[in-house]
């Protein structure tokens, strides 16, 4: 008694990677033009955070196919804008069932989110807020509910990271 199962380090790493990949499965696909994973991250510095904020404050265009683009031509021409477009158009979920799946996974996520998963969840929440604002009736309520679930998941993540900090 008292003995638990032991998982080798490499198997644990593989399982951990697989679990993390399930939050945003689209980020684990290969780019068409290379053998690299499609896994961009916007926030690598304070300047990047400020730029992301500018992207979100700038007027965004969401077309009928739900493709997101930055209307401001100067901002849209930046290299980080291309990464923003990739994340918004290739990685984050955009349908209610996909967002519900993400919310469910986040609610049972056992540890603090990686920065790219946090960032993608925030962008998914922004998208849900936009869709709620553009919808009416039951659709509006459904999008608003999705927004609230994502908000709660991010709040829980922040509380988890706060509780793990040394006193």
MIBA-693106 format. One record per residue: x, y, z of N, C-alpha, C in turn; residue in three letters. Coordinates in pm, whole numbers, plus 50000, padded with zeros to 5 digits. Layout:
! MIBA-693106
XYZXYZXYZALA/...
! end
This chain:
! MIBA-693106
500834988150000500005000050000500875012550000UNK/500275023449959501005035849959501845037849834UNK/501985027549752502755029149630501845034249519UNK/502305044149449501525049349336502165045149206UNK/501505048349102502065045448970503115055748937UNK/504145051348870505195060548829505135061948678UNK/505245074048634505255076948491506635082348459UNK/507245076948356508585081648319508505096248278UNK/509615103248292509675117448259509255120448116UNK/509735112548020509395115447881507925112747852UNK/507365102247912505945099447892505105110547956UNK/505515114948076504805125848143504835138448056UNK/505995141547998506135153147912505225151947791UNK/505185140147729504325138047613502855139447651UNK/502445133647764501055134847807500715149247841UNK/501645156147906501435170047941501265178447815UNK/502115176247716502025183447589500705180547520UNK/500275168047520499015164247458497855171347527UNK/497855171747661496785178247735496745193147703UNK/497925199447699497985213647668497515216347525UNK/497825207447433497425209147294495925208947279UNK/495245202247370493795201147359493085214347385UNK/493695223947453493045236747475492815244047343UNK/493835244447260493755251047130494345241647025UNK/493595231446984494125221346891494635227246760UNK/494045238346715494475244346588495905249546595UNK/496385252546716497755257446731498775246346711UNK/498325233946708499245222646695499335217446552UNK/498685224246459498775220146318500065225446257UNK/500485219246150501655223946078501265235145984UNK/502165244745968501965255145867502025248645730UNK/501265253845639501255248245503502605250045433UNK/503265261245458504485264445385505765259245449UNK/505675253045568506885248145632506555236345724UNK/507585231045788507385219845881507205224746024UNK/507075237946042506925243546177505465243146222UNK/505285242246354503945242846408503395257046395UNK/502095257846379501395270446376501125274346521UNK/502075281046585501965283646728502505297546765UNK/501965308146703502475321446733502045326346871UNK/502865334846929502575341247058502775356247037UNK/501815364147079501925378547060502735385447168UNK/502565381247292503115388747404504455383147452UNK/505525388647400506855384747444507575395947519UNK/506955407747520507545419247589506435428947626UNK/506775439047705505805449347742505325456647616UNK/506235459047524505875465747399504845457547321UNK/504995444447323504035435647255502655436447319UNK/502625437547452501355438747523500675451847483UNK/501445462647477500905475647437500385474847294UNK/501115468147207500685466647068499405458447057UNK/499295447847134498065439947135496895448647179UNK/497125456747281496095466047328495685475647215UNK/496665480647140496365489347026495545482046920UNK/495895469546892495125461646796493665460746840UNK/493465458046969492105456247020491335469447026UNK/492045480547047491385493547047491095498646906UNK/491945494746812491715498546673490445491646626UNK/489855497046526488635490846476488985477746406UNK/488325467146448488515454046386487365451646289UNK/487655444546184486625440746087486445425646096UNK/485215421246111484905406946110483945404845994UNK/484425397745892483615395845772482595384645791UNK/481815382145687480765371845692481315357945722UNK/482555355345681483205342545708483865342045844UNK/483625352345925484175353646061485685355546063UNK/486255360545954487685363645950487875377546008UNK/488845378646096489115391046168490305398046103UNK/490175411146085491305418946035491305432646102UNK/492465438846103492645452146163492405462246052UNK/491475471646075491135481445971492245491745949UNK/492915495746055493975505746044495125500145962UNK/495375506145845496385500845752497785500845811UNK/498125511245887499465512045946499665500746047UNK/498695498846136498795487846233498765474346163UNK/497915473046062497765460345991499035456345916UNK/499905465945887501125462945812502265457645901UNK/502085458046031503135453446122503245438246124UNK/504455433246150504675418746156503815412346266UNK/503685419146379502855413846488501385413046446UNK/500965421646354499575421046305499335408046229UNK/500345403246159500215390446088500045379146189UNK/500785379546299500635369446405499265370546471UNK/498825382946493497485385346549496425379146457UNK/496545381546327495595375846231495625360646232UNK/496805354846241496915340246246496225334746369UNK/496485340746484495845336046608494325337446599UNK/493875349146554492435351746549491715343546441UNK/492395340746331491715334046220492015319246205UNK/493075314446268493435300446253493405292546384UNK/493465299446497493645292346624492455293446718UNK/491985305546745490915306646845489605300846792UNK/488815294946882487515289546840486535300846812UNK/485645298646715484695309146679483245304546678UNK/483005292146707481605287746713481245285046859UNK/479975285846889479515283347026479945269447075UNK/479755258646997480195245547047481695244947075UNK/482515251046988483965251047010484325258947135UNK/483655270247156483945278547273483475271547400UNK/482355264747393481895256947509482885245847542UNK/483415239347439484425228847460485655234747529UNK/486105246247481487255252947542486955256447688UNK/485785262147714485415265747852485405253647943UNK/484895242547892484855230247970486275225448002UNK/487145225847902488535221647925489235230848024UNK/488965243848011489585253448102489105251548245UNK/487845248048261487295246448397487935234748472UNK/488495225248398489135213848464490655213748443UNK/491195224948395492635225648371493365225748505UNK/494345216948525494925214748657495985224748702UNK/496415233648615497495242648655497335256148585UNK/498265265248615498245278548556498445277248405UNK/497675285148330497785285048184499135290548139UNK/499635285148029500805291047965500375304447906UNK/501335313347887500975326747841500235326547708UNK/500615317447618499925317147489498485312247503UNK/498235303147596496865298447618496025309347686UNK/496645316647778495945327847841495595338247735UNK/496575341747653496375351547547495265347247451UNK/495265334847411494245329747318492875329447383UNK/492825326747512491545326847582491005341147589UNK/491875350847616491455364947617490915368747479UNK/491615365047373491155368447239489835361547205UNK/489655349347253488375342447233487275349847308UNK/487585354847427486625362347506486255375447435UNK/487245382147376486985394447300486075391347182UNK/486345380347113485505376247000484075373547046UNK/483905366647158482565363747211481845376647248UNK/482555386347304481955399247338481485406447211UNK/482315406047108481935412246980480685405746924UNK/480655392446924479495385346869478245388146952UNK/478395389147084477245392447170476705406347134UNK/477615415847114477215429447081476515430146945UNK/476875421246852476305421346717475055412646704UNK/474725405146808473595395846801472395401246876UNK/471275394246859470045398146930469365385746985UNK/468525387847086467695377247139468485365747199UNK/468055353647164468665341447219470155340447181UNK/470495344347058471895343847015472765352947102UNK/472245364747131472985374047217473225367847355UNK/472195361747411472325355247542473345343947539UNK/473335336247430474265325047417475705329947409UNK/475955340447329477295346047319477725352247452UNK/476805359147519477115365347649477465354547751UNK/476735343447749477025332347840478425326647813UNK/478775325547686480115320747650481185330147703UNK/480935343147688481855353247740482055351547890UNK/480965349947964481025348548110481805336048149UNK/481585324948080482325312648112483835314548090UNK/484195321347982485615323947956486195333348063UNK/485415343548099485855352748204486125345148334UNK/485195336448371485365328748495486605319848489UNK/486855314048372488045305448356489315313648373UNK/489345325748315490525334348329490685339148473UNK/489585342348536489635346548677490195335248763UNK/489715323148741490235311648816491725309748791UNK/492145311448667493565310048634494395320548708UNK/493905332848709494635343448780494695340748930UNK/493615335748985493595332449128494555320849157UNK/494615311249068495525299849084496975304549079UNK/497285313448983498665318348973499005326949094UNK/498045334449146498275342749264498535334049386UNK/497765323249400497915314549518499205306449514UNK/499815305049396501055297349384502295306049403UNK/502105319249414503245328049435503725326849579UNK/505055327249598505575326749736505185339349812UNK/504935337749940504535349250024505725357250067UNK/
! end
